[in-house]
Amino acid sequence: MTNSIFHNKEFEINGISVPEFELKSGNLIRIYIPNFNAQKQVLSLDLTIELIKRFQNQKTDFPWAKIYGQNIVAEFLSPLTVNKYLIKKMRINKLTAKRIAEEIGIKLNEKFEYLSFKNKKALIIKACFEKNDSILLDYYGVDAMGIEFLEKIVNTEIEKGKSAIVFDNLQFANEKEPYENIKPIKITVPNKELC
């Protein structure tokens, strides 16, 4: 039996309808967002951020696994390594930090800034899942091969009974999701005649 983690009632934001859905433990909701609105203005990341804020207001213990950025001066004085990120920033013990790095295929002494974008995302996702049973994440900026890698990492956590809401570009929507525990939601923009 799966437990309900988060329930979203249907609502409208900036003229775009977001349907009702329920996130349960051991499941993933994948929300596909179009790149542009009816007026051809960029939509994807802006709408994602608005939805994340709204969902976090409804459920305060719903962290977003977003890319971590270190201050340039701090990076120069004390470069952030995978080890420092996991242990000092995310407060994960040494043994778990080692396991996470091995699962991703990186070394603890690698500099965070030199990791590939895919590996940074994977590291942040694994660290957030280590500290939480449900998270918000996105696949923006990751290529097709990288998304397959991240999907596998996320699915491993979902199979452990954890849950997530992931945001992705509508143009990359799968005809069939790669794992059975994924429920896709496709957000569409109403077609309005432009003057």
N, C-alpha and C positions, 0 to 999 in steps of 0.2 A: 504494500500500500504506500502510495506517495503522499507526502504532506504538501499542502499549499504554502508556498514561500511568498508569493506576491500576486495580487489581483489588480488588474488594470481595467477600469470601466472605460467604455468607449468615450472618446472626447475629440474635440477639434482644436487644432493649433495652427494658426496662420492660414485658415481655410482648408487645412488638410486633415482628413479623418484618420484617427488612430483607433483600430478596432479593440473590442474587449478581448482580453486574454488572461490566462492564469498560468503562472510559473509554478511548477511543482518540483520537489526534490528529485534528482535524477533526470532532469529534463533541461533542454536548452531552447529558448525562444530566439529565433534568428530574424531580426527585423531588417528588411531590405528597404532602403530609402533611395528615391530618385536623385540624380545629380542636380536637376534644375526644377524650378517651379514653372507655372504657366507663363510667367513673364520672362522666362529664360534667365532668372537670377540663380546663382549658385545656392543649393539647398542642402546637400547631403550632410556635410559636417556640422553646419549651423543647426539644422534640425536635430541631428544626433545629440548635440550638446544640450539643446533645449529639452529633449526627451530625457536625457540622463538626469538633468537637474530636477525635472518633474518627478521622475521615479525615485530619486534620492529624497525628495521632500516627503513622498509617501512612505518610504522605507528608509529610515536614517542609517541603517547598518548595511548599505548597499554600495560598496566601494567600486569605483571605476578604475580598471586596470589600464591607466593611461601612461604614455611614455614619460619617463622621469627626465627632467632637464636640470643639470647642475649649473650653477653660476660659473661663468667663464673664469673669474679670478680664483674661485674655490677649486675649480678643475685644474688650474695651473699649479696652485700651491699644494694641493693634495688630490691627485687623480683618483677618481672613484673606480674601484675594481668590482668585479662581480661579488667577491667576498665581502667587501665593505658595504655594497648595496644591500645584500641579503642580511648580513648580521647587524649592521649599524642602522640602516634606514628602515628595513622591514622587520627588524628584531627577531630574526630566525636563528635557531641554534646552529652550531658549526656542522654537526652531523647532517642535519636536514639541508643546510646550504650546500654541502658536498653532494648530496643525493640529487638535488634540483639541478645543479650544474651538470652532473653526469647525464641526467635524463635529457637535457637539452643538447648535450654534446659540446660544452664549453668548459674552460678551466676557471677555477676560482680567482686566479691572479690576473686574468685578462682585464684590460681596461674597459670599463663600461662604454665609454665614448667610441671605442673602436669595434664594438660588436656590430654585426649586421643588424639592420632594422628588424628582420624576422627574429633573430635571437634576442634582441632587446625586448620585443613584444612577448616572446615566449617566457623569458625570465620574469618579467613583470606579472604575467598571467599566472605562472606557477607560484610566485611569491604571494600574490593576492589570494589564490585558492588555498594556499597553506594556512593563511590567517582567517579565512572566511568560508562559509558554506555556500554562499551565493554572491556572484559578482556581476558587474557590467563590463563589457569590453567591446572593442571594435576591431575590424580588419582593415581599416583605411591605411593606404600606403604600402600594403604588403602584396607582392606579386602572387600569381597563381600557385607556384610551387610552395611559396611561403605560407599561403593560406592552408594548403593541404597539411603542412607540418603543424600549424597552429590548431587546425581542426582535430588532428590526432591527439595533441596534448590536451586540448579542452575536453575531448570525448573521454580520455582516460580519467579525468576528474569527475565528469558527469556520471560515469559508470560506478564511481565510488559513492554516489548518492548526492553529489553537489549539484548546483544549478547555476545557470547564467542567462543573461540576455546579451546577445551579440548584435552589433550593428554592422551592416555591409552595404555596398553599392547595389542598387536595384539592377543595374546593367550586368552584374556578375551573378545574378540569381541562378541557382541550380534548378534544373528541371526536376531532379530527385536529389534530396539531401543525402550526404554520404553516410549518415548514421540515423538509425531509427528513432533515437531520442530527441531529434531536432524538429521543432514545429516552426515552419516558416510563416512569416507575415510580410506581405508585400504592400508597402505604402505607395499609393498612386496619387498623382496630382490631377485634380479635376481639369478636364479639357475646356478651356474658355477661349472664345474668339478674341484674338488680339486686335486692337484698333490700329 
